Amino acid sequence: MDDSIEFIRWANRYEMYQEMKTEMEGLFNLLTQYTLPISSS
């Protein structure tokens, strides 16, 4: 592993991306669970 500052910054950003992606997937699952159906009248 490279200990350069660029690698450390990239690794931190990638970790944040993974956490945000997991959180957003959970939120989208909640939305699809509780979304009301649209009536076509």
PyMOL commands that place a pseudoatom at each C-alpha (Angstrom):
pseudoatom trace, name=CA, resn=MET, resi=1, chain=A, elem=C, hetatm=0, pos=[0.000, 0.000, 0.000]
pseudoatom trace, name=CA, resn=ASP, resi=2, chain=A, elem=C, hetatm=0, pos=[1.114, 3.479, -0.783]
pseudoatom trace, name=CA, resn=ASP, resi=3, chain=A, elem=C, hetatm=0, pos=[1.259, 5.803, 2.243]
pseudoatom trace, name=CA, resn=SER, resi=4, chain=A, elem=C, hetatm=0, pos=[1.337, 8.969, 0.175]
pseudoatom trace, name=CA, resn=ILE, resi=5, chain=A, elem=C, hetatm=0, pos=[-1.071, 11.726, 1.117]
pseudoatom trace, name=CA, resn=GLU, resi=6, chain=A, elem=C, hetatm=0, pos=[-2.914, 11.304, -2.203]
pseudoatom trace, name=CA, resn=PHE, resi=7, chain=A, elem=C, hetatm=0, pos=[-3.655, 7.660, -1.456]
pseudoatom trace, name=CA, resn=ILE, resi=8, chain=A, elem=C, hetatm=0, pos=[-4.813, 8.444, 2.075]
pseudoatom trace, name=CA, resn=ARG, resi=9, chain=A, elem=C, hetatm=0, pos=[-7.151, 11.152, 0.753]
pseudoatom trace, name=CA, resn=TRP, resi=10, chain=A, elem=C, hetatm=0, pos=[-8.504, 8.797, -1.906]
pseudoatom trace, name=CA, resn=ALA, resi=11, chain=A, elem=C, hetatm=0, pos=[-9.068, 6.036, 0.658]
pseudoatom trace, name=CA, resn=ASN, resi=12, chain=A, elem=C, hetatm=0, pos=[-10.932, 8.413, 2.979]
pseudoatom trace, name=CA, resn=ARG, resi=13, chain=A, elem=C, hetatm=0, pos=[-13.153, 9.636, 0.155]
pseudoatom trace, name=CA, resn=TYR, resi=14, chain=A, elem=C, hetatm=0, pos=[-13.855, 6.100, -0.999]
pseudoatom trace, name=CA, resn=GLU, resi=15, chain=A, elem=C, hetatm=0, pos=[-14.848, 5.093, 2.529]
pseudoatom trace, name=CA, resn=MET, resi=16, chain=A, elem=C, hetatm=0, pos=[-17.211, 8.090, 2.742]
pseudoatom trace, name=CA, resn=TYR, resi=17, chain=A, elem=C, hetatm=0, pos=[-18.669, 7.143, -0.645]
pseudoatom trace, name=CA, resn=GLN, resi=18, chain=A, elem=C, hetatm=0, pos=[-19.345, 3.588, 0.515]
pseudoatom trace, name=CA, resn=GLU, resi=19, chain=A, elem=C, hetatm=0, pos=[-21.042, 4.786, 3.715]
pseudoatom trace, name=CA, resn=MET, resi=20, chain=A, elem=C, hetatm=0, pos=[-23.205, 7.295, 1.829]
pseudoatom trace, name=CA, resn=LYS, resi=21, chain=A, elem=C, hetatm=0, pos=[-24.153, 4.711, -0.800]
pseudoatom trace, name=CA, resn=THR, resi=22, chain=A, elem=C, hetatm=0, pos=[-25.240, 2.242, 1.893]
pseudoatom trace, name=CA, resn=GLU, resi=23, chain=A, elem=C, hetatm=0, pos=[-27.276, 4.920, 3.659]
pseudoatom trace, name=CA, resn=MET, resi=24, chain=A, elem=C, hetatm=0, pos=[-28.940, 6.045, 0.430]
pseudoatom trace, name=CA, resn=GLU, resi=25, chain=A, elem=C, hetatm=0, pos=[-29.830, 2.467, -0.515]
pseudoatom trace, name=CA, resn=GLY, resi=26, chain=A, elem=C, hetatm=0, pos=[-31.543, 2.092, 2.855]
pseudoatom trace, name=CA, resn=LEU, resi=27, chain=A, elem=C, hetatm=0, pos=[-33.465, 5.334, 2.336]
pseudoatom trace, name=CA, resn=PHE, resi=28, chain=A, elem=C, hetatm=0, pos=[-34.560, 4.286, -1.157]
pseudoatom trace, name=CA, resn=ASN, resi=29, chain=A, elem=C, hetatm=0, pos=[-35.758, 0.969, 0.233]
pseudoatom trace, name=CA, resn=LEU, resi=30, chain=A, elem=C, hetatm=0, pos=[-37.845, 2.832, 2.807]
pseudoatom trace, name=CA, resn=LEU, resi=31, chain=A, elem=C, hetatm=0, pos=[-39.286, 5.070, 0.114]
pseudoatom trace, name=CA, resn=THR, resi=32, chain=A, elem=C, hetatm=0, pos=[-40.328, 2.151, -2.045]
pseudoatom trace, name=CA, resn=GLN, resi=33, chain=A, elem=C, hetatm=0, pos=[-41.823, 0.441, 0.991]
pseudoatom trace, name=CA, resn=TYR, resi=34, chain=A, elem=C, hetatm=0, pos=[-43.998, 3.385, 2.029]
pseudoatom trace, name=CA, resn=THR, resi=35, chain=A, elem=C, hetatm=0, pos=[-44.817, 4.998, -1.316]
pseudoatom trace, name=CA, resn=LEU, resi=36, chain=A, elem=C, hetatm=0, pos=[-48.527, 5.294, -1.953]
pseudoatom trace, name=CA, resn=PRO, resi=37, chain=A, elem=C, hetatm=0, pos=[-49.799, 3.879, -5.233]
pseudoatom trace, name=CA, resn=ILE, resi=38, chain=A, elem=C, hetatm=0, pos=[-50.884, 6.406, -7.860]
pseudoatom trace, name=CA, resn=SER, resi=39, chain=A, elem=C, hetatm=0, pos=[-54.488, 6.060, -8.951]
pseudoatom trace, name=CA, resn=SER, resi=40, chain=A, elem=C, hetatm=0, pos=[-55.272, 6.395, -12.639]
pseudoatom trace, name=CA, resn=SER, resi=41, chain=A, elem=C, hetatm=0, pos=[-58.693, 8.006, -12.444]
for i in range(1, 41): cmd.bond("trace and resi %d" % i, "trace and resi %d" % (i + 1))
show_as sticks, trace
zoom trace
